[in-house]
Amino acid sequence: LGKWKAPRRLAAAVCRCDPYRRPMASSLLSSEGVAEGQRVWIKNKSSDPREPPFLAGTVVEADGTTAKIALDNWGSGETVAVSESELDVANAVSAELSGGEERAEPDNCDLLQLSEATLLHNTLLRYRRDEIYTFTGPIVTSLNPCKPIDGLYSTERMKAAKPREEDELGAPNPHIYSVGANAYKTLCETGRNQSIVVTGISGAGKTEANKYLLKYLVWRASKEGTESSPMAQTVLDSTPVFEAFGNATTVMNPNSSRFGKFMRVLFDDAGCISGANISTYLLEKSRLALQQPGETNFHIFYQLLAGLDDGALAKLHLGRDSASFHYLTRAGSGVREGLDDVNEFKATHSSMQTLGLRPDDVFSILAGILNLGNVTFEVVDQNNAERASKVSNPDVIAKAEALLGMTGLSRVLTVRRVQAGARASVYEKPLNPEQAGRARDALSKRVYDRLFSWIVKSINECVAPPGAAPPTDGSRVAGKWIGLLDIFGFENFAFNSFEQLCINYANEKLQKQFIVAAAELCLRDYEAEGIACAAVATCPDNAAQIALLDGRGGVMRLLDEECSLPRGSERAYVDKLRSAWSASDVFARPPPARQQRGGPAGGRAGWATVGLSLGRLTGAFGGPGGGEEPSPQFVVRHYAADVTYTVDGWIERNRQQFPPELGALLASSRCPLLQQLFPPPRDVSSDPQLAGTPRGGMGRTTVLAAFRASLAALSTTLETTAAHYVRCIKPNTAQAAGEFDGEYVARQLACTGVLSVIDVSKVGFPVSMPKLHFLNSYRCIAPAAAAAA
């Protein structure tokens, strides 16, 4: 049946006769401006975070330039004078269809008046009615209800799920399952690989959305209700393992994914699941040794202490109390609310057995890490200026050595081998307690990182299609698949460091791809209808931000260059950035007295519950801190918000140096799994993962280089697929059911690109409807023409 499309002004005029809407004033959206009695929204200029970002009111007087508005909420009947250019016209209330309640559209693009204010208000109306899913053109927004909703994910909902275009003859039925239904139908009909990109801030529900998408695909591929295949069940079994080893409690979310994941669900010619392939991105391994205040370590450690029986705990030199382990209380509170570690451990353990992940060997390594974290150091001789250290609790390090199958760990952690020159002899340099502590943490993080990578590799081997070896490069996966992307959302904290740079760079790349895709979807519809609309191609993009971050002489490449210099420094790095980008509109120096606001995206109300002044975290590792000169900073004006980055410890993190003697010790372990994780190279110094780089990291892959390459591969993969988008929104910072923080939600609508979809829609033909619907609605205007049609 196709769609009828019209420019917004023409659509507004036609829709005055729509029997489903209240008639509107004749001056609506005309050059004469607003009319008396018209409902409008104005921007709230109050700084009170308890107030909403927009205020509703009624026009009581208008002269074409200025209008007087009688406010009806948060204004106590106050009348204010506002320039008409600052007004957003409100949508009419339809008492006929909604029993006197204001109409809530299931598709934001069906709002006659489309603006940030009306979109936010429609989101609020649907949230109050437990309608958490809403279309915004080609994408679905999902508002975390922070509570269970009866029947929301039932089998009946699965059966009712339809692709978006199949809803055109009736009311749209947005749901996470409708996204899965659309992807599955398109895959089966066209054979083209699909991708579903799920984004949002921590706590918005990305992980849950991906779990329900996977659950739907398993159900749909099993021919709607028959027993799922063993392979499909094996794919589902990977979920609790990834959550246990890759998720943690943060100030934003009790079950936050601390890595990115792209799962390709493979299908055979009959549409049944034949396997899967998983790629992961940027595990936050720094969390292992240090957590921010109020946060915790990865779930698996707490599950281990709660789920194992007393005999198994004793064998692993563990106890029930997580507070007795340094890595589980270091800076974090160690408190985890609302998580059932006993039952979660049962699910994790069962899935590990199904997937062949050798639970006993893995638990031994985890116990070794916990005991290693409890190793402490003290100065041997207080009168010695070198402050050489020794292990102060040899009984604890003996437990760690037994669990990890090592000997000589004390010496390797307290002494470093140094080569004075290319051909000079090697001598030993004692480490002070702070340096020894950093060596201990580096060893623990390297072991956990390799363990996580091994888990991913092992799962891929287990879920590979029968007879097919899992590809070493995920981009070369053969066959038809639907990819589920669960990636970290945009972040803006009081203290933004190296990890936030990587995360926000990923969001910039995905945002660029998203805007291009949204414009292409609009153009595809116009081409099918024979409509010329070049305006969509003029939508603003974030090319300037990406050039700053990833271009020649940009933030990332300059850091890699500085890391290659023997005497590279962070202050010199920031000075070079300022010199190269001082004229850029998207780069700035921080204000002299920058206000410390926590959480993503700032805004009038801030994101206050994340407003934790993290201070100089590297000081906890023995790095810069205390009274030293403040770390250099710079500001990037991202598409979502301005972010101030503090460059503290970036060179060390980017170089990811690992002392060769620690690598050699790991390679000599008697633990079978550690031997697999750290195979001995012919020459330890030639292994880029184990070797140190005393000359500053030259010739070695940096963290940024590897991350940029993996993101480039992901972007290339997504570009070859038909993409579907889910934008997850968190309604309030406390994750309290029923509470809607308008400013908080509005900032997320901007961060996730939903407002960008509105911008794309507004430059084209934003009002569309099925032709049959149009004929039925407007035949009263020209009955003869309607009969002929």
Secondary structure, DSSP 8 states (H G I E B T S, - for coil): --EEEE-HHHHHHHGGG-TTS----TTTTSTT---TT-EEEEE-----TTS-SEEEEEEEEE-SSEEEEEE-SSSTT-EEEEEGGG-EE-----HHHHTTS----SBGGG-SS-SHHHHHHHHHHHHHTT--EEEETTEEEEE--SS--TTTTSHHHHHH---GGGGTTS-----HHHHHHHHHHHHHHH---EEEEEE-STTSSHHHHHHHHHHHHHHHHTTTTS---HHHHHHHHHHHHHHHHHEE--SS-TTEE-SEEEEEEEE-TTS-EEEEEEEEE---GGGGT---TT---BHHHHHHHHHS-HHHHHHTT--S-GGGSGGGTSSS-----S--HHHHHHHHHHHHHHTT--HHHHHHHHHHHHHHHT--EEES-TT-TT--EEES-HHHHHHHHHHHT-S-HHHHHHEEEEESSSSS-EEEEE--HHHHHHHHHHHHHHHHHHHHHHHHHHHHHHHS-TT----SSGGG--SEEEEEEE-------SSB-HHHHHHHHHHHHHHHHHHHHHHHHHHHHHHHHT---GGGGG----HHHHHHHHSTTSHHHHHHHHHTSTT--HHHHHHHHHHHHTT-TTEE---TT-----STT--SSTTGGG------GGGGGTSS-TTS----EEEEE-SS-EEEEE-SSHHHHHHT---HHHHHHHHT-S-HHHHHHS---SSGGG-TTT---TTSSTTS--HHHHHHHHHHHHHHHHHTSEEEEEEEE-S-TT--TT---HHHHHHHHHHTTHHHHHHHHHHS--EEEEHHHHHHHHTTT-HHHHHH-
